[in-house]
């Protein structure tokens, strides 16, 4: 059996910090351990940066083919005699017809479920981006029709030789809701693999001094420059608490706000916020481990890695009650309406004031992490079996 693996899913044009990137890396490593006589080759874009560690792993175990466009990938497939093509980020292949059997992972349907938000402009810069936002805001039905057509072309198009994998029951039933032509049996739900921290662990005291924080004395917000993660409303809630609650003194670390300090926000208590760029895996793991709580106000999620990554360390999670979050976090997170700044304030004040509540959700989060981690490992083996033709 000869398999072509889509390496472009781990390249920065697809999102260097995208969950699909970590998904693809973990899957490829497990495939190498699971395969026997199968041949696995990769296809990548030579014009985009490729993680040298991953590139070394690929080069040591398989052949890498160059492909700048979807049409180039189609040519590689046509000439390579492959039995299967796999992509962890297949959305750009909506109009392509591949000759071989394909397995695609659909992580979520954000462009249909949550195409925009009234605050999206605060996370964007440049005229082109503002025009895109205006189109989505002023012509939402038109935008959704285009996205639905693309999705239908991907999973219902001329090539019927496709198996769809998705990462949560939420995403499965979202697919079935938007595409009633699909049947439940057409979609396999498998949790994405656990993100593994491969870098060297940081020195705790040095890292705390570097960022000016005290362990268990800060709240953590990540991916702050992405509008769908909704950091603006959480920051407004925190800023209000700093102004009105004299005993609310726990600082907030904001990860990934970007060079232009997005989102655009006026803070009355700037000294209580610590802004950092995107961090290394080991630094981010440090942040998860030592936070008083993760604040995750996302407004759309196919699966949602960050709460699980925080729960790995028994860190309490304050989380929006939307999309897949309740499915993944179960009864182990404190939920809020992500569109209500007042409700976010309520939950923050609750977790900050009640030590016993923090202890309770620290215990529950670690327990839930173990459950999810076990399923992630089992499901990764099942996905490998699908790709290797064992299921």
The 8 nearest C-alpha neighbors of each residue, nearest first, counted from 0:
[[1, 37, 82, 38, 2, 36, 81, 387],
 [0, 2, 38, 81, 82, 37, 39, 83],
 [3, 1, 39, 83, 81, 82, 84, 38],
 [2, 4, 84, 40, 41, 39, 83, 85],
 [5, 3, 41, 85, 40, 6, 84, 42],
 [6, 4, 86, 42, 7, 41, 85, 8],
 [5, 7, 43, 8, 42, 9, 41, 4],
 [8, 6, 43, 10, 9, 5, 44, 42],
 [7, 9, 6, 88, 20, 10, 13, 87],
 [10, 8, 20, 7, 6, 23, 11, 15],
 [9, 11, 7, 49, 8, 12, 13, 48],
 [12, 10, 15, 14, 13, 48, 9, 47],
 [11, 13, 14, 10, 47, 15, 7, 48],
 [12, 14, 11, 10, 8, 15, 9, 7],
 [15, 13, 11, 17, 12, 16, 10, 20],
 [16, 14, 11, 17, 10, 13, 9, 20],
 [15, 17, 14, 18, 20, 11, 21, 19],
 [16, 18, 14, 19, 20, 15, 21, 13],
 [17, 19, 20, 21, 22, 16, 304, 303],
 [20, 18, 22, 17, 21, 23, 87, 88],
 [19, 21, 9, 23, 18, 22, 17, 8],
 [22, 20, 24, 18, 23, 19, 25, 194],
 [21, 23, 19, 20, 25, 24, 192, 26],
 [22, 24, 26, 20, 21, 25, 87, 19],
 [25, 23, 21, 27, 26, 22, 20, 28],
 [26, 24, 28, 22, 27, 23, 21, 29],
 [25, 27, 23, 29, 24, 28, 30, 22],
 [26, 28, 30, 24, 29, 25, 23, 31],
 [27, 29, 25, 31, 30, 26, 24, 32],
 [30, 28, 32, 26, 31, 27, 33, 25],
 [31, 29, 33, 27, 32, 28, 383, 34],
 [30, 32, 28, 29, 33, 34, 27, 60],
 [31, 33, 29, 30, 34, 28, 35, 27],
 [34, 32, 30, 31, 29, 35, 383, 380],
 [35, 33, 31, 37, 30, 32, 36, 387],
 [34, 36, 37, 33, 32, 38, 31, 387],
 [35, 37, 34, 38, 0, 1, 39, 387],
 [38, 36, 0, 35, 34, 1, 39, 387],
 [37, 39, 1, 2, 0, 36, 40, 61],
 [40, 38, 2, 3, 1, 61, 37, 4],
 [41, 39, 3, 62, 61, 4, 63, 2],
 [40, 42, 4, 63, 3, 6, 5, 64],
 [41, 43, 64, 5, 6, 63, 65, 66],
 [44, 42, 7, 6, 65, 66, 45, 64],
 [43, 45, 67, 66, 46, 47, 65, 7],
 [46, 44, 47, 65, 43, 67, 66, 48],
 [47, 45, 44, 48, 67, 43, 49, 66],
 [48, 46, 45, 44, 10, 49, 11, 12],
 [49, 47, 10, 11, 50, 46, 45, 44],
 [50, 48, 10, 51, 47, 54, 9, 53],
 [49, 51, 53, 52, 54, 48, 10, 9],
 [52, 50, 54, 53, 55, 49, 56, 48],
 [53, 51, 55, 54, 50, 56, 49, 57],
 [52, 54, 56, 50, 55, 51, 57, 24],
 [55, 53, 51, 57, 56, 52, 50, 58],
 [56, 54, 58, 52, 53, 57, 51, 59],
 [55, 57, 53, 59, 54, 58, 52, 60],
 [58, 56, 54, 60, 55, 59, 61, 53],
 [57, 59, 55, 61, 60, 56, 54, 62],
 [60, 58, 56, 57, 55, 61, 62, 54],
 [59, 61, 57, 58, 56, 62, 31, 39],
 [62, 60, 40, 57, 58, 39, 59, 63],
 [61, 63, 40, 41, 58, 64, 57, 60],
 [62, 64, 41, 42, 40, 61, 65, 58],
 [65, 63, 42, 41, 43, 66, 62, 75],
 [66, 64, 43, 44, 42, 45, 63, 67],
 [67, 65, 71, 44, 72, 68, 43, 42],
 [66, 68, 44, 71, 65, 45, 69, 46],
 [69, 67, 71, 70, 66, 72, 44, 73],
 [68, 70, 72, 71, 92, 73, 91, 67],
 [69, 71, 73, 68, 72, 74, 95, 66],
 [72, 70, 66, 74, 68, 73, 69, 67],
 [73, 71, 75, 69, 74, 70, 66, 76],
 [72, 74, 70, 76, 71, 75, 97, 77],
 [73, 75, 77, 71, 72, 76, 78, 70],
 [76, 74, 72, 78, 73, 77, 79, 71],
 [75, 77, 73, 79, 74, 78, 72, 81],
 [78, 76, 74, 75, 79, 73, 98, 80],
 [77, 79, 75, 76, 80, 74, 81, 73],
 [80, 78, 76, 81, 77, 75, 74, 1],
 [79, 81, 78, 77, 82, 76, 1, 99],
 [82, 80, 1, 79, 83, 2, 76, 99],
 [81, 83, 1, 99, 2, 0, 100, 80],
 [84, 82, 100, 2, 101, 99, 81, 3],
 [83, 85, 101, 3, 2, 4, 100, 102],
 [84, 86, 102, 4, 101, 103, 5, 3],
 [87, 85, 5, 103, 89, 88, 4, 104],
 [86, 88, 104, 23, 103, 89, 8, 19],
 [89, 87, 86, 8, 90, 19, 104, 105],
 [88, 90, 86, 92, 91, 103, 87, 104],
 [89, 91, 92, 88, 93, 153, 150, 149],
 [90, 92, 93, 89, 69, 94, 88, 153],
 [93, 91, 95, 90, 94, 89, 69, 153],
 [92, 94, 153, 152, 91, 149, 95, 90],
 [95, 93, 92, 152, 153, 96, 149, 156],
 [96, 94, 92, 93, 97, 69, 70, 73],
 [95, 97, 158, 98, 157, 94, 73, 92],
 [98, 96, 99, 73, 95, 158, 76, 100],
 [97, 99, 96, 77, 100, 76, 73, 158],
 [98, 100, 83, 97, 82, 101, 81, 84],
 [99, 101, 83, 160, 161, 82, 84, 98],
 [102, 100, 84, 161, 83, 85, 99, 162],
 [101, 103, 162, 85, 161, 163, 84, 86],
 [104, 102, 86, 163, 85, 164, 87, 89],
 [103, 105, 164, 87, 165, 163, 106, 86],
 [104, 106, 165, 107, 164, 103, 163, 88],
 [107, 105, 301, 165, 166, 104, 170, 108],
 [106, 108, 301, 170, 105, 109, 300, 165],
 [107, 109, 111, 110, 112, 170, 301, 106],
 [108, 110, 112, 113, 111, 107, 114, 299],
 [111, 109, 114, 108, 113, 112, 146, 143],
 [110, 112, 109, 108, 143, 114, 113, 146],
 [111, 113, 109, 110, 108, 114, 299, 173],
 [112, 114, 109, 115, 110, 111, 299, 116],
 [115, 113, 110, 111, 109, 112, 135, 116],
 [116, 114, 113, 135, 119, 136, 117, 132],
 [115, 117, 119, 118, 114, 113, 226, 136],
 [116, 118, 119, 115, 120, 136, 121, 132],
 [119, 117, 116, 120, 121, 226, 122, 231],
 [118, 120, 116, 226, 121, 122, 117, 115],
 [121, 119, 123, 122, 118, 129, 132, 117],
 [122, 120, 262, 263, 119, 118, 123, 261],
 [123, 121, 262, 261, 120, 119, 226, 224],
 [122, 124, 120, 121, 128, 125, 119, 129],
 [125, 123, 128, 126, 129, 122, 120, 121],
 [126, 124, 128, 127, 129, 123, 130, 120],
 [125, 127, 129, 128, 130, 124, 131, 123],
 [128, 126, 130, 129, 125, 131, 124, 132],
 [129, 127, 131, 130, 126, 125, 132, 124],
 [128, 130, 132, 126, 131, 127, 133, 125],
 [131, 129, 133, 127, 132, 128, 126, 134],
 [132, 130, 128, 134, 129, 133, 127, 135],
 [131, 133, 129, 135, 130, 134, 136, 128],
 [132, 134, 136, 130, 135, 131, 137, 129],
 [135, 133, 131, 137, 132, 138, 136, 130],
 [134, 136, 139, 132, 133, 138, 137, 142],
 [135, 137, 133, 134, 139, 138, 132, 115],
 [136, 138, 134, 135, 133, 139, 132, 140],
 [137, 139, 141, 135, 134, 140, 136, 142],
 [140, 138, 135, 142, 141, 136, 143, 137],
 [141, 139, 143, 142, 138, 144, 135, 145],
 [140, 142, 144, 138, 139, 143, 145, 135],
 [143, 141, 139, 145, 140, 144, 135, 138],
 [142, 144, 146, 140, 145, 141, 111, 147],
 [145, 143, 147, 141, 142, 146, 148, 140],
 [144, 146, 148, 142, 143, 147, 149, 141],
 [147, 145, 143, 149, 148, 144, 150, 142],
 [148, 146, 150, 144, 149, 145, 143, 151],
 [147, 149, 151, 145, 146, 150, 152, 144],
 [150, 148, 152, 146, 147, 151, 93, 153],
 [151, 149, 147, 153, 152, 148, 146, 154],
 [150, 152, 155, 148, 153, 154, 149, 147],
 [151, 153, 156, 149, 93, 150, 155, 154],
 [154, 152, 93, 150, 151, 156, 155, 149],
 [153, 155, 151, 152, 156, 150, 161, 163],
 [154, 156, 151, 152, 153, 159, 157, 158],
 [157, 155, 152, 158, 153, 154, 151, 159],
 [158, 156, 159, 96, 155, 152, 95, 94],
 [157, 159, 160, 156, 96, 97, 161, 155],
 [160, 158, 161, 157, 155, 156, 154, 162],
 [159, 161, 100, 158, 101, 162, 99, 98],
 [162, 160, 101, 159, 102, 100, 163, 158],
 [161, 163, 102, 101, 103, 164, 160, 185],
 [164, 162, 186, 103, 104, 102, 187, 161],
 [163, 165, 104, 187, 186, 188, 103, 105],
 [166, 164, 105, 188, 104, 106, 167, 189],
 [165, 167, 190, 189, 188, 106, 191, 302],
 [168, 166, 169, 170, 188, 302, 165, 171],
 [167, 169, 171, 170, 172, 188, 166, 323],
 [168, 170, 167, 323, 172, 171, 173, 322],
 [169, 171, 173, 167, 168, 172, 107, 301],
 [172, 170, 168, 174, 173, 169, 165, 167],
 [173, 171, 175, 174, 169, 170, 176, 168],
 [172, 174, 170, 176, 171, 175, 169, 177],
 [175, 173, 171, 172, 177, 176, 178, 170],
 [176, 174, 172, 178, 179, 173, 177, 181],
 [175, 177, 173, 174, 178, 179, 172, 171],
 [176, 178, 174, 175, 173, 179, 147, 111],
 [179, 177, 175, 180, 176, 174, 181, 151],
 [178, 180, 181, 175, 176, 177, 182, 174],
 [181, 179, 178, 182, 175, 155, 177, 151],
 [182, 180, 179, 178, 175, 185, 183, 174],
 [181, 183, 185, 184, 180, 175, 179, 186],
 [182, 184, 185, 186, 181, 175, 171, 172],
 [183, 185, 182, 186, 187, 181, 163, 188],
 [186, 184, 182, 183, 181, 163, 187, 162],
 [185, 187, 163, 184, 164, 183, 188, 171],
 [186, 188, 164, 165, 163, 189, 185, 184],
 [189, 187, 165, 166, 167, 164, 168, 186],
 [190, 188, 166, 378, 165, 191, 187, 167],
 [189, 191, 166, 375, 378, 167, 192, 188],
 [192, 190, 166, 375, 22, 189, 193, 379],
 [193, 191, 375, 379, 22, 194, 376, 25],
 [192, 194, 375, 195, 372, 191, 376, 25],
 [193, 195, 21, 192, 196, 25, 22, 308],
 [194, 196, 197, 193, 25, 21, 280, 192],
 [197, 195, 280, 198, 281, 194, 284, 199],
 [196, 198, 195, 199, 280, 281, 200, 194],
 [199, 197, 196, 281, 200, 280, 279, 201],
 [198, 200, 201, 281, 197, 196, 280, 202],
 [201, 199, 281, 198, 202, 282, 285, 284],
 [200, 202, 203, 281, 199, 282, 206, 285],
 [201, 203, 205, 204, 206, 200, 207, 285],
 [202, 204, 206, 205, 201, 207, 285, 200],
 [205, 203, 207, 206, 202, 208, 209, 201],
 [206, 204, 208, 207, 202, 203, 209, 201],
 [205, 207, 209, 203, 208, 204, 202, 210],
 [206, 208, 204, 212, 209, 205, 210, 211],
 [209, 207, 211, 205, 206, 210, 204, 212],
 [210, 208, 206, 207, 211, 205, 212, 204],
 [211, 209, 208, 207, 212, 206, 273, 275],
 [212, 210, 208, 209, 207, 213, 273, 206],
 [213, 211, 207, 210, 208, 214, 217, 216],
 [214, 212, 216, 207, 215, 217, 211, 208],
 [213, 215, 289, 216, 290, 212, 217, 207],
 [216, 214, 291, 290, 289, 217, 213, 292],
 [215, 217, 249, 214, 213, 291, 250, 290],
 [218, 216, 250, 251, 249, 290, 291, 215],
 [217, 219, 251, 292, 291, 290, 293, 252],
 [218, 220, 293, 252, 251, 294, 290, 253],
 [219, 221, 253, 294, 254, 252, 293, 295],
 [220, 222, 254, 223, 253, 255, 219, 295],
 [223, 221, 255, 224, 225, 254, 228, 256],
 [222, 224, 256, 255, 230, 221, 225, 254],
 [223, 225, 256, 261, 222, 262, 122, 255],
 [226, 224, 227, 228, 223, 222, 122, 229],
 [227, 225, 229, 228, 119, 122, 224, 230],
 [226, 228, 229, 225, 298, 297, 299, 119],
 [229, 227, 297, 226, 225, 230, 296, 298],
 [230, 228, 226, 227, 297, 231, 296, 232],
 [229, 231, 233, 223, 232, 228, 234, 296],
 [232, 230, 234, 233, 229, 235, 262, 264],
 [233, 231, 235, 234, 230, 340, 229, 236],
 [234, 232, 236, 230, 235, 231, 237, 343],
 [235, 233, 237, 231, 236, 232, 238, 230],
 [236, 234, 232, 238, 233, 237, 239, 231],
 [237, 235, 233, 344, 239, 234, 340, 238],
 [236, 238, 234, 240, 239, 235, 241, 233],
 [239, 237, 235, 241, 240, 236, 234, 268],
 [238, 240, 242, 236, 237, 241, 235, 243],
 [239, 241, 237, 243, 242, 244, 238, 236],
 [242, 240, 238, 239, 243, 244, 247, 237],
 [243, 241, 239, 240, 244, 238, 268, 245],
 [242, 244, 240, 241, 239, 245, 247, 238],
 [245, 243, 240, 247, 246, 241, 242, 239],
 [244, 246, 247, 243, 241, 248, 242, 240],
 [247, 245, 244, 248, 241, 352, 249, 243],
 [246, 248, 244, 245, 249, 241, 240, 351],
 [249, 247, 246, 250, 241, 245, 271, 216],
 [248, 250, 217, 216, 247, 251, 218, 271],
 [251, 249, 217, 271, 272, 248, 218, 216],
 [252, 250, 218, 272, 217, 219, 273, 271],
 [251, 253, 273, 219, 272, 274, 218, 220],
 [252, 254, 274, 220, 273, 221, 275, 219],
 [255, 253, 221, 275, 276, 277, 256, 222],
 [256, 254, 277, 276, 222, 223, 257, 224],
 [255, 257, 224, 223, 260, 261, 254, 276],
 [258, 256, 260, 255, 259, 276, 261, 224],
 [257, 259, 260, 256, 276, 261, 255, 275],
 [258, 260, 257, 261, 256, 262, 263, 124],
 [261, 259, 256, 257, 258, 262, 263, 224],
 [262, 260, 224, 256, 263, 122, 259, 257],
 [261, 263, 122, 121, 224, 264, 260, 231],
 [264, 262, 121, 261, 122, 260, 265, 231],
 [263, 265, 262, 266, 231, 121, 261, 235],
 [266, 264, 267, 263, 269, 235, 268, 238],
 [265, 267, 268, 269, 264, 238, 235, 234],
 [266, 268, 269, 238, 265, 242, 239, 241],
 [269, 267, 266, 270, 271, 238, 241, 242],
 [270, 268, 271, 272, 266, 267, 273, 238],
 [269, 271, 268, 272, 273, 250, 267, 266],
 [270, 272, 250, 269, 268, 251, 273, 249],
 [273, 271, 251, 269, 270, 252, 250, 274],
 [274, 272, 252, 253, 251, 275, 271, 210],
 [273, 275, 253, 252, 254, 272, 256, 276],
 [274, 276, 254, 255, 253, 277, 273, 256],
 [277, 275, 255, 257, 254, 278, 256, 274],
 [276, 278, 255, 254, 275, 279, 257, 222],
 [279, 277, 283, 282, 276, 280, 254, 275],
 [278, 280, 282, 281, 283, 277, 198, 284],
 [279, 281, 283, 282, 196, 284, 278, 198],
 [280, 282, 284, 279, 200, 283, 198, 201],
 [283, 281, 285, 279, 284, 280, 278, 286],
 [284, 282, 286, 280, 285, 281, 278, 279],
 [283, 285, 281, 287, 282, 286, 280, 288],
 [286, 284, 282, 288, 283, 287, 289, 281],
 [285, 287, 283, 284, 288, 289, 290, 282],
 [288, 286, 309, 284, 285, 290, 289, 283],
 [287, 289, 285, 312, 286, 290, 284, 314],
 [288, 290, 214, 215, 286, 287, 285, 291],
 [291, 289, 215, 292, 217, 218, 287, 288],
 [290, 292, 215, 218, 217, 216, 289, 314],
 [291, 293, 315, 290, 218, 316, 314, 294],
 [292, 294, 219, 316, 218, 317, 295, 220],
 [295, 293, 317, 220, 219, 318, 316, 296],
 [294, 296, 318, 297, 317, 293, 220, 319],
 [297, 295, 319, 337, 229, 318, 228, 294],
 [298, 296, 228, 229, 299, 295, 227, 319],
 [299, 297, 227, 228, 337, 229, 321, 296],
 [298, 300, 297, 322, 227, 109, 113, 321],
 [301, 299, 302, 303, 322, 323, 107, 298],
 [300, 302, 107, 106, 170, 323, 303, 167],
 [303, 301, 300, 323, 167, 166, 304, 324],
 [302, 304, 300, 305, 301, 306, 324, 323],
 [303, 305, 307, 306, 308, 302, 18, 194],
 [306, 304, 308, 307, 303, 309, 295, 221],
 [307, 305, 309, 308, 304, 310, 316, 303],
 [306, 308, 310, 309, 305, 304, 368, 311],
 [309, 307, 305, 311, 306, 310, 304, 287],
 [308, 310, 287, 306, 311, 314, 307, 312],
 [311, 309, 364, 313, 307, 365, 312, 314],
 [310, 312, 308, 309, 368, 313, 365, 307],
 [313, 311, 310, 288, 314, 309, 365, 287],
 [312, 314, 365, 361, 310, 364, 311, 362],
 [313, 315, 310, 361, 309, 312, 292, 316],
 [316, 314, 292, 361, 360, 364, 313, 357],
 [317, 315, 293, 332, 292, 318, 294, 333],
 [318, 316, 333, 294, 332, 334, 295, 293],
 [317, 319, 295, 334, 296, 316, 333, 294],
 [318, 320, 296, 335, 337, 334, 321, 336],
 [321, 319, 334, 335, 336, 325, 324, 318],
 [320, 322, 319, 324, 323, 298, 299, 325],
 [321, 323, 300, 299, 324, 169, 301, 320],
 [324, 322, 326, 169, 302, 325, 300, 301],
 [325, 323, 327, 326, 322, 328, 321, 320],
 [326, 324, 329, 328, 327, 323, 320, 321],
 [327, 325, 323, 324, 329, 328, 169, 168],
 [326, 328, 324, 325, 329, 323, 302, 371],
 [327, 329, 325, 331, 326, 324, 332, 330],
 [330, 328, 325, 326, 331, 327, 332, 367],
 [331, 329, 332, 328, 325, 363, 333, 367],
 [330, 332, 363, 364, 329, 328, 360, 367],
 [333, 331, 316, 330, 317, 328, 334, 318],
 [332, 334, 317, 318, 316, 335, 331, 346],
 [335, 333, 318, 319, 320, 317, 332, 336],
 [336, 334, 319, 320, 337, 343, 342, 318],
 [335, 337, 339, 338, 319, 320, 342, 343],
 [338, 336, 319, 296, 339, 335, 298, 297],
 [337, 339, 336, 340, 232, 298, 342, 296],
 [340, 338, 342, 341, 336, 337, 343, 232],
 [339, 341, 343, 236, 342, 232, 344, 338],
 [342, 340, 344, 339, 343, 345, 236, 346],
 [341, 343, 345, 339, 344, 340, 335, 336],
 [342, 344, 340, 346, 345, 341, 335, 347],
 [345, 343, 341, 236, 347, 342, 346, 348],
 [344, 346, 342, 348, 343, 347, 349, 341],
 [347, 345, 349, 343, 348, 344, 350, 342],
 [348, 346, 344, 349, 350, 345, 351, 343],
 [347, 349, 351, 345, 346, 350, 352, 344],
 [348, 350, 346, 347, 352, 351, 353, 345],
 [349, 351, 347, 353, 352, 348, 357, 346],
 [352, 350, 348, 349, 353, 347, 247, 354],
 [351, 353, 349, 350, 348, 354, 247, 347],
 [354, 352, 356, 355, 350, 351, 349, 357],
 [353, 355, 357, 356, 358, 352, 351, 350],
 [356, 354, 358, 357, 353, 359, 360, 350],
 [355, 357, 359, 353, 358, 354, 360, 350],
 [358, 356, 354, 360, 355, 359, 361, 350],
 [359, 357, 355, 361, 356, 360, 362, 354],
 [360, 358, 356, 362, 357, 361, 355, 363],
 [359, 361, 363, 315, 362, 357, 358, 364],
 [360, 362, 313, 315, 358, 364, 314, 359],
 [363, 361, 360, 359, 365, 364, 313, 366],
 [364, 362, 360, 331, 366, 365, 361, 367],
 [365, 363, 310, 367, 331, 361, 313, 366],
 [366, 364, 313, 368, 310, 362, 367, 363],
 [365, 367, 363, 364, 369, 368, 362, 370],
 [368, 366, 364, 370, 369, 365, 363, 371],
 [367, 369, 365, 371, 310, 370, 366, 311],
 [368, 370, 372, 366, 367, 371, 373, 365],
 [371, 369, 367, 373, 368, 372, 374, 366],
 [370, 372, 374, 368, 373, 369, 375, 367],
 [373, 371, 375, 369, 374, 370, 368, 376],
 [374, 372, 376, 370, 371, 375, 369, 377],
 [373, 375, 377, 371, 376, 372, 378, 370],
 [376, 374, 372, 192, 378, 190, 373, 377],
 [375, 377, 379, 373, 374, 378, 372, 192],
 [378, 376, 374, 380, 379, 375, 373, 381],
 [379, 377, 381, 375, 189, 380, 376, 374],
 [378, 380, 382, 376, 381, 377, 192, 375],
 [379, 381, 383, 377, 378, 382, 384, 376],
 [382, 380, 378, 384, 379, 383, 385, 377],
 [383, 381, 385, 379, 384, 380, 378, 386],
 [382, 384, 380, 386, 385, 381, 30, 387],
 [383, 385, 389, 381, 387, 382, 386, 390],
 [386, 384, 390, 382, 388, 383, 387, 389],
 [385, 387, 383, 388, 384, 382, 102, 85],
 [388, 386, 384, 385, 389, 383, 34, 37],
 [387, 389, 385, 386, 390, 384, 0, 383],
 [390, 388, 384, 387, 385, 386, 383, 381],
 [389, 385, 384, 388, 381, 387, 386, 382]]
